[in-house]
Amino acid sequence: MPRAGFCSCWGGRVLPLLLAYVCYLLLGATVFQLLEKQAEAQSRDQFQFEKLRFLENYTCLDQRALEQFVQVIMEAWVKGVNPKGNSTNPSNWDFGSSFFFAGTVVTTIGYGNLAPSTEAGQVFCVFYALVGIPLNVVFLNHLGAGLHGHLATLERWEEQPRRSQLLQILGLALFLTLGTLVILIFPPMVFSHVEGWSFGEGFYFAFITLSTIGFGDYVV
């Protein structure tokens, strides 16, 4: 009987979910490949063209010197240095950027555009995350419990006989409106203004951040 129950559970629930999960991953991989592969190839061809044109314009440079320079640019980019900037550019590790980076660590977003390059910074980041991530979880749990308590109070208030159905509808509409403004409208507007993005880009960044996906293609 236990074996039959296990097989029934596997065949009736786990296996269909597993198949759906794999199919969903395959679908996503196919769509992403169709959308991104051609653009990637075009970017690669454009880079090669610009590199050859650079060599033609500066004949004193050879292929090896250019490759070494490209390697320097890549290493600088990995370390968070903007190759297009100069020595007067603001530091990537000023207080504001460091605060933002600390937030991405404890929330496990990890955009990837900025990371500690020194051994001391890497060791500190490990121990900082070991403490900060549980702290973030505890904080979110308490925040969720508090919101649940307020919602329960509102629900009890609406269930009183003297409250009309209109008040219940208005309360729900107000809650949904405020939630939408706080989560999906207000942050994109702020990011669009501060970073010079379009509203769509700000909305995309807000969603990727709140969902803790953190691609790193858009960062503040």
C-alpha positions in Angstrom: 0.0 0.0 0.0 2.7 2.6 0.8 4.5 1.7 -2.4 1.3 2.1 -4.3 0.6 5.4 -2.6 4.1 6.6 -3.4 3.7 5.6 -7.1 0.3 7.2 -7.3 1.7 10.4 -5.8 4.7 10.4 -8.2 2.6 9.6 -11.2 -0.3 11.8 -10.3 1.5 15.0 -9.0 5.3 15.0 -9.2 5.8 13.6 -12.7 3.4 15.9 -14.4 4.8 18.9 -12.6 8.3 17.8 -13.4 7.4 17.5 -17.1 5.7 20.8 -17.1 8.7 22.4 -15.5 11.1 20.9 -18.0 8.9 21.9 -20.9 8.6 25.4 -19.5 12.4 25.7 -19.3 12.8 24.4 -22.8 10.2 26.9 -24.1 12.0 29.7 -22.4 15.3 28.6 -23.7 14.0 28.5 -27.2 12.3 31.9 -27.1 15.4 33.5 -25.5 17.6 32.0 -28.2 15.4 33.2 -31.0 15.2 36.7 -29.5 18.8 37.2 -28.4 21.1 35.0 -30.6 20.8 37.2 -33.7 21.4 40.4 -31.8 24.4 38.8 -30.1 25.8 37.8 -33.5 25.3 41.3 -34.8 27.0 42.8 -31.8 29.9 40.4 -32.2 30.3 41.3 -35.9 30.1 45.0 -35.2 32.8 44.6 -32.5 35.1 42.8 -34.9 34.5 45.4 -37.6 35.3 48.3 -35.2 38.5 46.4 -34.1 39.7 46.0 -37.7 38.9 49.7 -38.4 40.8 50.7 -35.3 43.9 48.7 -36.6 43.6 50.3 -40.0 43.5 53.8 -38.6 46.3 53.2 -36.1 48.8 51.2 -38.1 51.4 51.6 -35.3 49.5 49.1 -33.2 49.7 45.4 -33.9 47.2 42.7 -33.2 48.9 41.6 -30.0 49.0 45.2 -28.6 45.3 45.6 -29.3 44.4 42.3 -27.7 46.4 43.3 -24.6 44.5 46.6 -24.5 41.1 44.8 -24.8 42.1 42.5 -22.0 42.9 45.6 -19.8 39.5 47.0 -20.6 37.8 43.7 -19.7 39.6 43.5 -16.4 38.7 47.0 -15.6 35.0 46.4 -16.4 35.0 43.3 -14.2 36.4 45.3 -11.3 33.6 47.9 -11.7 35.6 50.6 -13.5 33.9 52.3 -16.4 36.3 52.1 -19.4 34.6 55.1 -21.0 35.2 57.3 -17.9 38.3 59.1 -16.6 40.0 59.6 -13.3 37.5 62.3 -12.2 34.5 59.9 -12.3 32.8 59.2 -9.0 34.0 56.1 -7.2 31.9 52.9 -7.5 32.5 52.4 -3.9 31.3 55.7 -2.4 28.9 55.5 0.5 25.8 55.5 -1.6 27.1 52.7 -3.9 28.4 50.7 -1.0 25.0 51.0 0.8 23.3 49.8 -2.4 25.7 46.9 -2.7 25.1 45.9 0.9 21.4 45.8 0.1 21.9 43.6 -2.9 23.9 41.2 -0.7 21.4 40.7 2.2 18.4 40.5 -0.2 20.3 38.0 -2.4 19.5 40.0 -5.5 23.2 40.2 -6.6 23.1 42.3 -9.8 26.7 41.4 -10.6 27.8 44.8 -11.9 29.7 45.4 -8.7 31.6 43.0 -6.5 34.5 43.1 -4.1 37.9 42.5 -5.8 40.1 42.4 -2.8 40.6 39.3 -0.7 39.6 41.2 2.5 36.5 42.5 0.9 35.5 39.1 -0.4 36.0 37.5 3.0 34.0 40.2 4.7 31.2 39.9 2.1 30.9 36.2 3.0 30.5 36.8 6.7 28.3 39.8 6.1 26.0 37.7 4.0 25.9 34.9 6.6 24.5 37.4 9.1 22.6 39.8 6.8 20.6 37.2 4.9 18.9 35.7 8.0 18.4 39.1 9.3 16.6 40.1 6.1 14.4 37.0 6.4 13.5 37.8 10.0 12.7 41.4 9.1 10.5 40.4 6.1 8.7 37.8 8.3 7.9 40.4 10.9 6.9 42.9 8.2 4.6 40.3 6.7 3.1 39.5 10.1 2.5 43.2 10.7 0.7 43.6 7.4 -1.3 40.5 8.0 -2.4 41.9 11.4 -3.5 45.1 9.8 -5.4 43.3 7.1 -7.1 41.1 9.7 -8.2 44.2 11.6 -9.6 45.7 8.4 -11.4 42.5 7.6 -13.0 42.4 11.1 -14.0 46.1 10.7 -15.6 45.4 7.4 -17.5 42.4 8.7 -19.4 44.4 11.2 -23.1 44.6 10.3 -23.2 48.4 10.1 -20.6 48.5 7.4 -22.1 48.6 4.0 -21.0 46.6 1.0 -19.9 49.9 -0.6 -17.4 50.5 2.2 -15.9 47.0 1.7 -15.5 47.7 -2.1 -14.0 51.1 -1.4 -11.6 49.6 1.1 -10.5 46.9 -1.3 -10.1 49.3 -4.1 -8.0 51.7 -1.9 -5.8 48.8 -0.8 -5.2 47.6 -4.4 -4.6 51.2 -5.6 -2.1 52.0 -2.9 -0.3 48.7 -3.4 -0.1 49.3 -7.2 1.2 52.8 -6.7 3.8 51.8 -4.1 5.1 48.7 -6.0 4.5 49.2 -9.7 4.0 52.9 -10.4 6.0 55.0 -7.9 9.4 53.2 -8.1 9.5 53.3 -12.0 8.7 57.0 -11.9 11.5 57.7 -9.5 14.0 55.5 -11.4 13.0 57.1 -14.7 13.6 60.6 -13.3 16.8 59.8 -11.4 18.4 57.6 -14.0 17.0 59.1 -17.2 15.2 55.9 -18.2 11.9 55.5 -19.9 9.0 54.4 -17.7 9.1 50.9 -19.3 12.8 50.6 -18.3 12.0 51.8 -14.8 9.1 49.3 -14.5 11.4 46.5 -15.8 14.1 47.4 -13.3 11.6 47.6 -10.4 10.1 44.2 -11.2 13.5 42.5 -11.7 14.6 44.0 -8.3 11.4 43.2 -6.3 11.4 39.6 -7.7 15.1 39.3 -6.6 16.0 38.1 -10.2 18.7 40.8 -10.5 20.0 40.4 -14.0 22.4 43.4 -13.7 21.6 44.9 -17.1 20.0 47.9 -15.4 21.4 49.2 -12.1 21.1 52.5 -10.3 
